[in-house]
Amino acid sequence: MKTLVLIDSDALTRALIAQCLAGQEWRVLEAEDGQAGLDLIAQHKPAAVLCDLRTPKRNGFQVCRWIREQPSLQPTRVILTTVSRFANDRETAFAAGADDYLVKPIAPPDLIRSMADCRDNGAATVAEPEAEVVVSGPTLVRFWGVRGSIPSPGPDTSIHGGNTSCVEIRVGNQIIIMDAGSGIRKLGQSLMKEVSTTGLNVLILVTHTHWDHIQGFPFFIPAYHPKVNVRILGYEGAVHGLRGALFEQMQTAFFPVGLNQMATHLTFEELTDMQFNLGVVKVRTMFANHPGICLGYRLSTPSGDIVYMPDHEAYERCEVERQKAERLASPDGLAYAKIQDEKVVEFLRGADLIIADSQYDAIEYPSRRGWGHTCADDTVQLAMRAGAKRLALFHHDPDHTDEKIAAMVERGQNEVAQSGGKLIVTAAREGDEITL
């Protein structure tokens, strides 16, 4: 028997709904306020929740949002009821994650129809099971967005591209997407050509929730397709922030389509370990030196290792410039900064490809110290110290022209040549592919 948690402050309404569902194989648990309802939901994990929009203690929007934040309650069907006929209330309900919205007085056929979409034990319809990862051939890296901060299209950026952070990594039939900046829109269009009757599985690893790393997600067409599984992974704190940020940017005041209107096969997964596996890919992470919670990812594939660290500020230069600006000398502070940089070097050690923050040059950096981005000179130095094979300068400043970026690459290449190193230095460009 399926379980329904019915939340409504009006006892008569609760009685009428319970009577309507009599004989429909539903066990109805009643609550007269939102908080009591949440307690029942947490305890029983129902197949469905029917909640009035204006319940005391916790209103219907709050109840719905709380449910959608709980991984164990993702299959639960949420139906909000109300006397309100305001279009904005309806839109906000769906944006909060509601599956249906019924206006009182509720016609019994409408209620039964809505409840019929529930499965036993709250099991929602899911996409085809994820296919086994098949590894054949090399690992392929494609750049779809290489800018930082804000998209910057135009003739002066046409060579390297103006879209914000998004990189596709192919390991056999496994598709891993790094960040969801504006570049993910064209990536989504490309992936739609691969959707077949057996569906498609996509993994998105998010470094952090700053706008330039998630702003393209509402335009990621595969997320609306019922045959596509989209898994979005992040760490404690980052996942809640990601879901919240996606929800906020897709509210009706900012975007015509709500997050809940995407396909039901969109899941958010909270990771607690700094190391984990994605099929045959072993992933290690480290916290980057960037405002808020921000990660760098190292992906070990059968063909080689890729480090993706799009937002990071090198510690030593930051400390040196801080001491200059504040006219002080702190040997301990500088020593500590060097130790932190060495940890980054170890994270990068021996990588086949590093995709790393290089937003500023040496002249620009002092006035931007503390913004969470690296001087390109430091990016090159760290990669050389790590013995990496190839470096792609990334997260280009929106004000940097193609000519400016080319000059920064040339400076990096000269630096490597003067040191006798073998590091290959390039600039990430939209459309470029690198094969390991």
C-alpha positions as CSV (number, residue, x, y, z in Angstrom):
1,M,0.0,0.0,0.0
2,K,1.3,3.4,-1.0
3,T,1.7,6.2,1.6
4,L,0.4,9.8,1.3
5,V,1.2,12.6,3.7
6,L,-1.6,15.0,3.6
7,I,-0.8,18.5,5.0
8,D,-3.7,21.0,5.4
9,S,-4.8,23.1,8.4
10,D,-8.5,22.6,7.5
11,A,-9.8,19.3,9.1
12,L,-12.8,19.2,6.7
13,T,-10.5,19.4,3.7
14,R,-8.4,16.6,5.0
15,A,-11.4,14.4,5.7
16,L,-12.8,15.0,2.1
17,I,-9.5,14.1,0.5
18,A,-9.1,11.0,2.6
19,Q,-12.6,10.0,1.7
20,C,-11.9,10.6,-2.0
21,L,-8.9,8.2,-1.8
22,A,-10.7,5.5,0.1
23,G,-10.4,2.2,-1.8
24,Q,-7.5,3.5,-3.9
25,E,-4.9,1.6,-1.9
26,W,-3.6,4.6,-0.2
27,R,-2.6,4.9,3.5
28,V,-3.2,8.6,4.4
29,L,-1.2,10.2,7.2
30,E,-2.5,13.7,8.2
31,A,-0.8,16.8,9.5
32,E,-2.4,20.2,10.3
33,D,0.8,22.2,9.8
34,G,3.9,22.1,7.6
35,Q,6.4,21.2,10.3
36,A,4.3,18.3,11.5
37,G,4.0,17.2,7.9
38,L,7.8,17.3,7.4
39,D,8.2,15.1,10.5
40,L,5.9,12.5,8.9
41,I,7.7,12.8,5.6
42,A,11.1,12.2,7.1
43,Q,9.8,9.2,9.1
44,H,7.7,7.4,6.4
45,K,9.3,8.5,3.1
46,P,5.9,8.5,1.3
47,A,5.1,7.9,-2.3
48,A,3.3,11.3,-2.4
49,V,2.8,14.5,-0.4
50,L,-0.4,16.6,-0.8
51,C,0.2,20.0,0.8
52,D,-1.8,23.2,1.0
53,L,0.2,26.2,-0.1
54,R,-0.7,28.3,3.0
55,T,-0.1,25.9,5.9
56,P,1.2,27.3,9.2
57,K,4.8,26.9,10.5
58,R,6.0,25.7,7.1
59,N,4.2,26.8,4.0
60,G,3.8,24.7,0.9
61,F,6.7,26.2,-0.9
62,Q,9.0,25.5,2.0
63,V,7.8,22.0,2.3
64,C,8.3,21.4,-1.4
65,R,11.8,22.8,-1.4
66,W,12.8,20.8,1.7
67,I,11.7,17.6,0.0
68,R,13.6,18.4,-3.2
69,E,16.8,18.9,-1.1
70,Q,16.6,15.3,0.3
71,P,18.3,12.7,-1.9
72,S,16.2,9.9,-0.4
73,L,12.9,11.7,-1.3
74,Q,13.6,12.4,-5.0
75,P,11.0,9.9,-6.1
76,T,8.3,11.4,-3.9
77,R,5.5,13.1,-5.9
78,V,4.7,16.6,-4.5
79,I,1.3,18.1,-5.1
80,L,0.5,21.6,-3.9
81,T,-3.1,22.6,-3.3
82,T,-4.4,26.2,-2.9
83,V,-7.4,28.5,-3.2
84,S,-5.1,30.9,-5.1
85,R,-5.5,31.4,-8.8
86,F,-2.6,33.7,-9.1
87,A,-0.4,32.7,-12.0
88,N,2.8,33.6,-10.1
89,D,1.9,31.2,-7.3
90,R,1.5,28.4,-9.8
91,E,4.8,29.2,-11.5
92,T,6.6,29.4,-8.1
93,A,5.2,26.1,-7.0
94,F,6.6,24.3,-10.1
95,A,9.9,26.2,-9.7
96,A,10.1,24.9,-6.1
97,G,9.8,21.4,-7.4
98,A,6.1,20.6,-7.3
99,D,4.9,17.9,-9.6
100,D,1.3,19.1,-9.8
101,Y,-0.8,22.1,-8.6
102,L,-4.5,21.7,-7.8
103,V,-6.8,24.6,-7.2
104,K,-9.5,24.2,-4.5
105,P,-12.2,23.0,-4.5
106,I,-10.4,19.9,-5.9
107,A,-12.4,17.8,-8.3
108,P,-12.1,14.1,-7.3
109,P,-11.2,13.0,-10.8
110,D,-8.3,15.5,-10.9
111,L,-7.0,14.3,-7.6
112,I,-7.2,10.6,-8.6
113,R,-5.5,11.4,-11.9
114,S,-2.7,13.2,-10.2
115,M,-2.2,10.5,-7.6
116,A,-2.2,7.8,-10.3
117,D,1.2,8.9,-11.5
118,C,2.8,7.7,-8.3
119,R,4.5,4.3,-8.1
120,D,4.7,2.0,-5.1
121,N,7.1,3.0,-2.4
122,G,7.5,6.4,-4.0
123,A,9.4,5.0,-7.0
124,A,9.3,7.4,-9.8
125,T,9.7,6.6,-13.5
126,V,13.4,6.5,-14.3
127,A,15.4,6.5,-17.4
128,E,17.1,3.4,-18.7
129,P,19.8,2.0,-16.3
130,E,23.2,3.5,-16.9
131,A,25.1,1.4,-19.4
132,E,28.4,-0.2,-18.5
133,V,31.3,2.0,-19.3
134,V,33.2,0.7,-22.3
135,V,36.7,1.9,-22.7
136,S,38.3,1.8,-26.2
137,G,40.7,4.2,-27.7
138,P,42.2,7.3,-26.2
139,T,40.8,9.9,-23.8
140,L,39.5,13.0,-25.7
141,V,39.2,16.5,-24.2
142,R,37.1,19.2,-26.0
143,F,36.9,22.9,-25.0
144,W,33.4,24.4,-25.2
145,G,33.9,27.4,-23.0
146,V,37.3,28.9,-21.9
147,R,36.5,32.4,-20.5
148,G,36.1,33.5,-16.9
149,S,33.7,35.8,-15.2
150,I,31.3,36.7,-18.0
151,P,30.8,35.7,-21.7
152,S,32.7,38.0,-24.0
153,P,31.7,37.4,-27.6
154,G,33.0,39.7,-30.4
155,P,35.6,40.0,-33.1
156,D,38.5,40.5,-30.6
157,T,37.8,37.1,-28.9
158,S,36.7,35.1,-31.9
159,I,39.9,33.0,-32.1
160,H,39.9,31.7,-28.5
161,G,36.1,32.1,-27.9
162,G,33.9,34.1,-25.5
163,N,31.9,31.4,-23.7
164,T,32.5,30.7,-20.0
165,S,33.9,27.5,-18.5
166,C,32.9,24.1,-19.9
167,V,35.1,21.2,-20.9
168,E,34.0,17.8,-22.2
169,I,36.1,14.7,-21.4
170,R,35.4,11.4,-23.2
171,V,36.7,8.2,-21.8
172,G,35.3,5.4,-24.0
173,N,31.5,5.8,-23.9
174,Q,31.7,7.8,-20.7
175,I,30.9,11.6,-20.9
176,I,32.2,13.8,-18.2
177,I,31.5,17.5,-18.3
178,M,33.6,19.9,-16.2
179,D,31.4,22.9,-15.2
180,A,28.3,24.4,-16.8
181,G,29.2,27.8,-18.0
182,S,27.7,29.2,-21.2
183,G,29.8,26.8,-23.3
184,I,27.6,24.0,-22.2
185,R,24.8,25.2,-24.5
186,K,26.6,24.2,-27.7
187,L,27.9,21.0,-26.1
188,G,24.3,20.1,-25.3
189,Q,23.3,20.7,-29.0
190,S,26.1,18.4,-30.0
191,L,25.2,15.7,-27.5
192,M,21.6,15.6,-28.7
193,K,22.8,14.0,-31.9
194,E,23.9,11.0,-29.9
195,V,20.7,10.4,-28.0
196,S,19.2,7.1,-29.2
197,T,16.5,4.8,-28.1
198,T,18.8,3.5,-25.4
199,G,19.3,7.0,-24.0
200,L,22.5,8.8,-22.9
201,N,24.3,9.2,-19.6
202,V,26.0,12.4,-18.7
203,L,28.1,13.3,-15.6
204,I,28.7,17.0,-14.7
205,L,31.4,17.8,-12.1
206,V,31.0,21.3,-10.7
207,T,34.0,23.1,-9.2
208,H,31.8,25.8,-7.5
209,T,28.6,27.8,-8.0
210,H,29.9,31.1,-9.2
211,W,27.7,32.3,-12.0
212,D,30.2,31.8,-14.8
213,H,30.3,28.1,-14.0
214,I,26.6,27.4,-14.0
215,Q,25.0,30.1,-16.1
216,G,24.7,27.8,-19.2
217,F,22.9,25.0,-17.5
218,P,19.3,26.3,-18.2
219,F,20.2,26.0,-21.9
220,F,21.6,22.5,-21.7
221,I,19.0,20.7,-23.9
222,P,19.8,17.1,-22.9
223,A,18.6,17.9,-19.4
224,Y,15.1,18.2,-20.8
225,H,15.2,14.9,-22.7
226,P,13.5,11.9,-21.0
227,K,16.1,9.5,-22.3
228,V,19.0,11.3,-20.8
229,N,20.4,10.7,-17.3
230,V,22.2,13.8,-16.0
231,R,24.1,13.4,-12.7
232,I,25.5,16.6,-11.2
233,L,28.2,15.9,-8.6
234,G,29.7,18.2,-6.0
235,Y,30.8,18.3,-2.4
236,E,29.0,19.1,0.9
237,G,28.0,22.7,0.8
238,A,28.6,22.9,-2.9
239,V,25.7,20.7,-3.9
240,H,23.2,22.6,-1.8
241,G,24.6,25.8,-3.2
242,L,24.4,24.4,-6.8
243,R,20.8,23.3,-6.5
244,G,19.9,26.6,-4.9
245,A,21.8,28.6,-7.5
246,L,20.2,26.7,-10.3
247,F,16.8,27.1,-8.7
248,E,17.2,30.8,-8.2
249,Q,18.5,31.5,-11.8
250,M,15.6,29.5,-13.2
251,Q,12.8,31.3,-11.2
252,T,10.2,33.0,-13.3
253,A,11.6,36.4,-12.6
254,F,14.7,35.5,-14.5
255,F,14.0,32.5,-16.8
256,P,10.8,31.1,-18.4
257,V,11.4,27.5,-17.6
258,G,11.8,26.1,-14.0
259,L,14.3,23.6,-12.8
260,N,11.6,21.1,-12.1
261,Q,10.5,21.2,-15.8
262,M,13.7,19.5,-16.8
263,A,13.5,15.7,-17.3
264,T,13.0,13.7,-14.2
265,H,16.4,12.0,-14.7
266,L,18.3,14.9,-13.2
267,T,20.0,14.1,-10.0
268,F,22.3,15.9,-7.6
269,E,24.8,13.8,-5.7
270,E,26.6,15.0,-2.6
271,L,30.2,13.6,-2.3
272,T,32.0,13.4,1.0
273,D,35.3,11.9,0.0
274,M,38.2,13.7,-1.6
275,Q,38.7,10.7,-3.8
276,F,36.1,8.6,-5.7
277,N,35.6,6.7,-8.9
278,L,33.5,7.5,-11.9
279,G,33.5,4.2,-13.8
280,V,37.1,3.6,-14.9
281,V,38.1,7.1,-14.0
282,K,39.7,7.7,-10.7
283,V,39.0,11.2,-9.3
284,R,41.0,13.2,-6.7
285,T,40.2,16.7,-5.6
286,M,41.7,19.5,-3.6
287,F,40.3,22.8,-2.4
288,A,41.4,25.7,-4.5
289,N,42.4,29.2,-3.2
290,H,39.2,30.9,-4.3
291,P,36.4,32.7,-2.5
292,G,33.8,30.2,-1.1
293,I,34.0,26.4,-1.7
294,C,35.9,25.7,-4.9
295,L,37.5,22.5,-6.1
296,G,40.2,21.4,-8.4
297,Y,39.7,17.9,-10.0
298,R,42.3,15.4,-11.1
299,L,40.9,12.7,-13.4
300,S,43.1,9.6,-13.9
301,T,42.0,7.9,-17.1
302,P,43.4,4.8,-18.7
303,S,45.1,7.1,-21.2
304,G,46.5,9.7,-18.8
305,D,45.8,12.2,-16.1
306,I,43.9,15.5,-16.5
307,V,43.9,18.3,-13.9
308,Y,41.1,20.8,-14.2
309,M,41.6,23.8,-11.9
310,P,39.9,26.8,-13.4
311,D,39.7,29.1,-10.4
312,H,42.7,29.3,-8.2
313,E,45.0,32.0,-6.9
314,A,48.7,31.0,-6.3
315,Y,49.6,31.5,-2.7
316,E,53.1,32.8,-2.8
317,R,52.5,35.7,-5.2
318,C,49.4,36.6,-3.3
319,E,51.3,36.8,0.0
320,V,54.2,38.7,-1.6
321,E,51.8,41.4,-3.0
322,R,49.9,41.5,0.3
323,Q,53.1,42.3,2.2
324,K,54.0,44.9,-0.4
325,A,50.6,46.6,-0.2
326,E,50.6,46.5,3.6
327,R,54.2,47.5,4.0
328,L,55.2,44.7,6.2
329,A,57.5,41.7,6.3
330,S,56.3,38.4,7.5
331,P,58.7,35.5,6.8
332,D,56.3,33.1,8.5
333,G,53.5,34.2,6.2
334,L,55.6,33.8,3.1
335,A,56.9,30.4,4.3
336,Y,53.3,29.2,4.8
337,A,52.3,30.4,1.4
338,K,55.1,28.4,-0.2
339,I,54.0,25.3,1.6
340,Q,50.5,25.7,0.2
341,D,51.9,26.2,-3.3
342,E,53.9,23.0,-2.9
343,K,50.7,21.1,-2.1
344,V,49.3,22.3,-5.4
345,V,52.4,21.2,-7.2
346,E,52.0,17.7,-5.7
347,F,48.4,17.7,-6.9
348,L,49.6,18.5,-10.4
349,R,52.5,16.2,-10.3
350,G,53.2,14.4,-13.6
351,A,49.8,15.3,-15.1
352,D,49.5,14.7,-18.9
353,L,47.3,17.8,-19.2
354,I,46.6,20.7,-16.8
355,I,43.7,23.0,-17.6
356,A,44.4,25.9,-15.2
357,D,43.4,29.4,-14.2
358,S,45.6,32.1,-15.9
359,Q,43.3,35.1,-15.9
360,Y,45.9,37.8,-15.3
361,D,49.4,38.8,-16.3
362,A,52.0,40.1,-14.0
363,I,51.1,43.8,-14.5
364,E,47.4,43.2,-13.9
365,Y,47.7,40.9,-10.9
366,P,48.6,43.4,-8.0
367,S,45.4,45.4,-8.5
368,R,43.4,42.1,-8.5
369,R,45.0,40.4,-5.6
370,G,42.6,38.4,-3.5
371,W,40.1,37.9,-6.3
372,G,40.8,34.2,-6.5
373,H,42.7,34.1,-9.8
374,T,46.2,33.4,-10.9
375,C,48.9,35.3,-12.8
376,A,49.7,33.2,-15.8
377,D,53.4,33.3,-14.9
378,D,52.7,31.4,-11.7
379,T,50.5,28.8,-13.6
380,V,53.4,28.1,-15.9
381,Q,55.9,27.8,-13.0
382,L,53.7,25.5,-11.0
383,A,53.1,23.2,-14.0
384,M,56.9,23.1,-14.7
385,R,57.7,22.3,-11.0
386,A,55.1,19.5,-11.2
387,G,56.7,17.9,-14.2
388,A,53.5,18.1,-16.2
389,K,53.5,17.4,-19.9
390,R,51.1,20.0,-21.2
391,L,49.4,23.2,-19.9
392,A,46.3,24.8,-21.3
393,L,46.0,28.4,-20.0
394,F,42.3,28.7,-19.1
395,H,39.6,31.0,-17.6
396,H,40.7,33.9,-19.9
397,D,39.9,37.3,-18.6
398,P,36.8,38.7,-20.5
399,D,38.8,41.8,-21.4
400,H,41.7,39.9,-22.9
401,T,41.7,39.9,-26.7
402,D,43.0,37.1,-28.8
403,E,46.2,39.1,-29.3
404,K,46.7,39.5,-25.6
405,I,46.2,35.8,-24.9
406,A,48.6,34.9,-27.7
407,A,51.2,37.2,-26.0
408,M,50.7,35.5,-22.7
409,V,51.2,32.1,-24.3
410,E,54.4,33.3,-26.0
411,R,55.6,34.6,-22.6
412,G,54.9,31.2,-21.0
413,Q,56.7,29.3,-23.8
414,N,59.7,31.6,-23.5
415,E,59.8,30.9,-19.8
416,V,59.8,27.2,-20.4
417,A,62.5,27.5,-23.0
418,Q,64.8,29.6,-20.8
419,S,64.5,27.0,-18.0
420,G,65.3,24.1,-20.4
421,G,61.9,22.5,-19.6
422,K,59.7,20.4,-21.8
423,L,56.3,21.7,-20.8
424,I,54.0,22.4,-23.8
425,V,52.2,25.7,-23.2
426,T,49.0,26.6,-25.2
427,A,45.9,28.6,-24.6
428,A,42.6,26.8,-24.4
429,R,40.4,27.6,-27.4
430,E,36.8,26.8,-28.0
431,G,36.5,23.9,-30.4
432,D,40.0,22.6,-29.8
433,E,40.5,18.9,-29.0
434,I,43.3,17.3,-27.2
435,T,43.9,13.5,-27.3
436,L,45.7,11.6,-24.6
